[in-house]
Amino acid sequence: MADQKPMNSCQRCGATAYKPILLRNDAGVMRPSGRYACVQCGEVFTNIHEWLGDPDSAELTRSTDPKSDP
C-alpha cells in the first residue's frame, strides 16, 4: 500500500501540490496567467486534467519556463 501513488498527484513526479503562475502585466501588476506549475518538478499546465495525466486531456506543455508559450 505504501508504494501507491496518491489519487490527485502530478503524473510526472507524484507531487501532490501545484501553484498558479503569476506574471506582471503592462501596468506592473502581478496577475494569474491562467497556467499552473507543479511545486516539485515544475511541469507547466493549463488544466488540472493535464497535471493528473488524464488520457482524455490535451498534451502537456513540457516546459519549466513559465514565460514560454504553450
C-alpha positions in Angstrom: 0.0 0.0 0.0 2.8 2.5 0.8 4.0 2.3 -2.9 0.7 3.5 -4.3 0.6 7.0 -5.9 -1.9 9.4 -4.4 -5.0 9.8 -6.4 -4.5 13.6 -7.0 -0.9 13.9 -7.9 1.4 15.0 -10.7 1.6 12.4 -13.4 5.3 13.2 -13.9 6.8 13.2 -10.4 4.0 12.3 -8.0 3.9 15.6 -6.1 0.5 16.5 -4.5 0.6 20.2 -5.0 0.8 22.8 -7.7 0.8 26.6 -7.8 -0.5 29.4 -10.0 2.0 31.1 -12.3 1.8 34.9 -11.8 3.0 37.3 -14.5 3.4 41.1 -14.4 1.1 42.9 -16.8 2.0 46.2 -18.7 1.0 48.3 -15.7 3.3 46.3 -13.4 0.6 44.4 -11.6 1.0 40.7 -10.8 -1.9 38.7 -12.2 -2.6 35.0 -12.6 -1.6 33.8 -16.1 -4.1 31.0 -16.3 -1.3 28.5 -16.1 0.0 26.4 -13.2 3.2 24.6 -12.2 3.9 21.5 -10.2 5.7 22.6 -7.0 8.2 19.7 -7.3 9.1 19.2 -10.9 7.9 22.5 -12.4 5.6 20.8 -15.0 3.6 23.7 -16.6 -0.1 23.1 -17.4 -3.3 25.0 -18.0 -5.8 22.3 -17.0 -5.9 20.1 -13.9 -6.5 17.0 -16.1 -3.1 17.6 -17.7 -1.4 17.6 -14.3 -3.2 14.4 -13.3 -2.2 12.7 -16.6 -5.8 12.2 -17.7 -5.6 10.5 -21.1 -8.6 12.5 -22.4 -6.9 15.8 -21.8 -4.6 17.8 -24.2 -0.9 17.0 -24.3 1.2 18.6 -21.5 3.3 21.6 -22.1 6.8 20.2 -21.2 8.3 23.5 -20.1 9.6 24.6 -16.8 9.8 28.2 -18.0 6.5 30.0 -17.0 7.1 32.7 -19.7 7.2 30.2 -22.6 4.2 29.8 -24.8 2.1 26.6 -24.6 
